[in-house]
Amino acid sequence: MSTLPSDARVVILGAGHGGAQLAVDLRAKGHAGEILLLSAEDAPPYQRPPLSKAYLSGAADAPPPLLRALPAYEKAGVSLRLGVRATAIDRRARRVETATGERLAYDRLVLATGARAAPAPFVPADLATPAAGLFTLRSLADARALIPALAAARRLAIAGGGLIGLEIAAHAAAAGIATTLVEAGPRLMARSVSPAVSDFFLARHRAAGVAVRLDARIEAVERADGRIAAVRLGDGETIACDLLVSAIGAQPRTELAEAAGLGLDRWAGGVAVDAKLATEDPAIHALGDCAAFPSPWAPDQMRVRLESVQNAVDQARFLAAGLATHSSGAQDAPAAYDALPWFWSDQGADKLQIAGLSLGVDRWVARGDPGSGRFSLLGFAGESLACVEAVNRPRDFMDARKLLAAGESPPAAALADPEVRLAA
Ligand SMILES: Cc1cc2nc3c(=O)[nH]c(=O)nc-3n(C[C@H](O)[C@H](O)[C@H](O)COP(=O)(O)OP(=O)(O)OC[C@H]3O[C@@H](n4cnc5c(N)ncnc54)[C@H](O)[C@@H]3O)c2cc1C
C-alpha cells in the first residue's frame, strides 16, 4: 500500500457493511485525517442480511437493524453524509462528483458501492415497478416496499433459486402465501453449494409448501389492469401471481470505476484490485461486493468476487490497517488480504453455514445423514480440505473453519464419522 499522510482525506463511496466498517476502523487504527463516508441511501448504515430474514416478518416501518448507532460515526470523527450519490470520479484532479453537483477532493478514494439486483429481462419496463407488482430485495427501501405487498398477497412468484430467493420463499410459505419459485438451472443455489446441499434444501422447501420449478425459465409476464397477473414459462405454462419477486442475482456496481477507466475483472465481474485491494490507480481502492480480488483460497490465486458480510467487513479491516499503518509510520500491516471466506443463510428453520471456497473441489465427504436434517459436507481439492458446508451443524462449521484457517487437512476418512468432532 502506498504511503498515506496522516492528514490525508479519505473518501469512501458507499456506507454498507464494508464502507461503514472501514470508516470507523480507519479512525480506530489512528488515521488523523478527514474521513468522508458517502451513502446514496437515506437510512443510516444498516445490516442487509436480516432484510430477507427476520425483518421481513415485521412491520414495514420497523426500525432498521443498524450497523452501529448513528452517534458512533460522529464520535469517531467520520463525516457521514446520507442521501449523497457519487456520479463521477475525476482521477486527474482527485475529485468525486455527486448527483447534486458537488465536487469532493480526495487523497485516497475507496469504492464500497456493493451490488444491485440484476434487472429482470422478462418484465417490460412499464411493469418493472413495485406498483405494478415487480419487486427486488437489496435495500431497506426494497424491504419496506415488499413487506406490505407480501402481507396482501395470496400468490407469489419468485424468479431465481439462489440464497435470497429461497429465504424469501421460506418466509412467504410460512406466512401461508401460495409460493412458486422458478429456477432456470437444474438445482438450487448452484453457484454457492454442492449438489447434496441443493437436494436437501429442495426437499425442505417443497415440504414447506413452496412449489419449486427447476430447469424452468420465466420468459414473460402477463398483465391485467396495468399489473403483473401471471408469469409465463418457457414451455408456455402460466402461473398466476399477485406479485413477482425477481431474485436472479446481483450485479456489482462498477459503473463509476469503468467510467473512470479503471479495469474490471472479466471473469469475476468486479473492479479489479490487487492483494492489497488497490485498483490500478494507487489512490483508489475497492472492497466488498463490488471488488474482484486475488484469493489465496481460490485455485491459482484467481480473482473472485464474493457477496458476503464477512468478506466486506474483513476487507475493510484489512484496508484500514494498511492505510492507517502508513499514516502512523508503523510497518505491521498484513502484506495481502487472505481472510478465510465464510457465509451463512437461514431458510425456514434450517441454517446453512459455509466456509472456504469450493472452486477447486474434486471430492465431497459427507458427515451425517441428510435425512436426519443435520449433516455436513467437506470439500477436498486433491488431499487438501478446501471448504465445509454445514447444515444445522454449527459445531462442524466452527471446527472446520479452524482447520481451514490453520491449513490443516486431516485424511478424509478420519472426518466422515459425525460422532467424532472435527476438531479432534
Ligand atoms: C437481502 C440480502 C440478504 C443477505 N444475506 C446475507 C447473509 O445471510 N449472509 C451474508 O454473509 N451476506 C448476506 N448478504 C450479502 C451482504 O449483505 C453483502 O455481501 C454486503 O452487504 C456487502 O457489503 P458492501 O459494503 O460491499 O456493499 P453494501 O452493503 O451493498 O453497501 C453498498 C452501499 O453503497 C451505496 N452506493 C452505491 N453506489 C453509490 C454511489 N455512487 N454513491 C454513494 N453510495 C453508493 C449503496 O446504496 C449501498 O448502500 C445479503 C444481501 C442481501 C441484499
The ligand as a MOL file (V3000), in Angstrom:
LIG
                    3D

  0  0  0     0  0            999 V3000
M  V30 BEGIN CTAB
M  V30 COUNTS 53 58 0 0 0
M  V30 BEGIN ATOM
M  V30 1 C -31.3980 -9.3800 1.2010 0
M  V30 2 C -29.9440 -9.7390 1.4270 0
M  V30 3 C -29.6230 -10.7770 2.2900 0
M  V30 4 C -28.2930 -11.1090 2.5070 0
M  V30 5 N -27.9980 -12.1290 3.3880 0
M  V30 6 C -26.6960 -12.4060 3.6610 0
M  V30 7 C -26.3450 -13.4000 4.6270 0
M  V30 8 O -27.2140 -14.0670 5.2000 0
M  V30 9 N -25.0380 -13.5940 4.9190 0
M  V30 10 C -24.0520 -12.8770 4.2940 0
M  V30 11 O -22.8610 -13.0800 4.5840 0
M  V30 12 N -24.3490 -11.9410 3.3480 0
M  V30 13 C -25.6360 -11.7080 3.0250 0
M  V30 14 N -25.9490 -10.7500 2.0790 0
M  V30 15 C -24.8450 -10.1060 1.3360 0
M  V30 16 C -24.2560 -8.9540 2.1260 0
M  V30 17 O -25.2620 -8.1460 2.6360 0
M  V30 18 C -23.3370 -8.1730 1.1940 0
M  V30 19 O -22.3160 -9.0540 0.7520 0
M  V30 20 C -22.7090 -6.9710 1.9130 0
M  V30 21 O -23.7150 -6.0640 2.2710 0
M  V30 22 C -21.6780 -6.3140 1.0270 0
M  V30 23 O -21.2100 -5.1590 1.6460 0
M  V30 24 P -20.6710 -3.9250 0.7560 0
M  V30 25 O -20.2020 -2.9140 1.7240 0
M  V30 26 O -19.7600 -4.4230 -0.2860 0
M  V30 27 O -21.9580 -3.4030 -0.0170 0
M  V30 28 P -23.3990 -2.9580 0.5370 0
M  V30 29 O -23.6270 -3.4190 1.9280 0
M  V30 30 O -24.3610 -3.4130 -0.5230 0
M  V30 31 O -23.3120 -1.3780 0.5220 0
M  V30 32 C -23.0800 -0.6240 -0.6200 0
M  V30 33 C -23.6630 0.7610 -0.4140 0
M  V30 34 O -23.1200 1.6380 -1.3670 0
M  V30 35 C -24.1380 2.5140 -1.7780 0
M  V30 36 N -23.7640 3.1060 -3.0690 0
M  V30 37 C -23.7480 2.5010 -4.2660 0
M  V30 38 N -23.3530 3.3460 -5.2180 0
M  V30 39 C -23.0920 4.5300 -4.6100 0
M  V30 40 C -22.6590 5.7970 -5.0550 0
M  V30 41 N -22.3870 6.0200 -6.3370 0
M  V30 42 N -22.5160 6.7930 -4.1510 0
M  V30 43 C -22.7740 6.5770 -2.8430 0
M  V30 44 N -23.2050 5.3940 -2.3590 0
M  V30 45 C -23.3610 4.3790 -3.2300 0
M  V30 46 C -25.3430 1.6220 -1.8550 0
M  V30 47 O -26.5430 2.3770 -1.8820 0
M  V30 48 C -25.1800 0.8000 -0.5950 0
M  V30 49 O -25.7670 1.4400 0.4930 0
M  V30 50 C -27.2690 -10.4060 1.8330 0
M  V30 51 C -27.6050 -9.3700 0.9490 0
M  V30 52 C -28.9270 -9.0290 0.7380 0
M  V30 53 C -29.2620 -7.9180 -0.2180 0
M  V30 END ATOM
M  V30 BEGIN BOND
M  V30 1 1 1 2
M  V30 2 1 2 3
M  V30 3 2 2 52
M  V30 4 2 3 4
M  V30 5 1 4 5
M  V30 6 1 4 50
M  V30 7 2 5 6
M  V30 8 1 6 7
M  V30 9 1 6 13
M  V30 10 2 7 8
M  V30 11 1 7 9
M  V30 12 1 9 10
M  V30 13 2 10 11
M  V30 14 1 10 12
M  V30 15 2 12 13
M  V30 16 1 13 14
M  V30 17 1 14 15
M  V30 18 1 14 50
M  V30 19 1 15 16
M  V30 20 1 16 17
M  V30 21 1 16 18
M  V30 22 1 18 19
M  V30 23 1 18 20
M  V30 24 1 20 21
M  V30 25 1 20 22
M  V30 26 1 22 23
M  V30 27 1 23 24
M  V30 28 2 24 25
M  V30 29 1 24 26
M  V30 30 1 24 27
M  V30 31 1 27 28
M  V30 32 2 28 29
M  V30 33 1 28 30
M  V30 34 1 28 31
M  V30 35 1 31 32
M  V30 36 1 32 33
M  V30 37 1 33 34
M  V30 38 1 33 48
M  V30 39 1 34 35
M  V30 40 1 35 36
M  V30 41 1 35 46
M  V30 42 1 36 37
M  V30 43 1 36 45
M  V30 44 2 37 38
M  V30 45 1 38 39
M  V30 46 1 39 40
M  V30 47 2 39 45
M  V30 48 1 40 41
M  V30 49 2 40 42
M  V30 50 1 42 43
M  V30 51 2 43 44
M  V30 52 1 44 45
M  V30 53 1 46 47
M  V30 54 1 46 48
M  V30 55 1 48 49
M  V30 56 2 50 51
M  V30 57 1 51 52
M  V30 58 1 52 53
M  V30 END BOND
M  V30 END CTAB
M  END
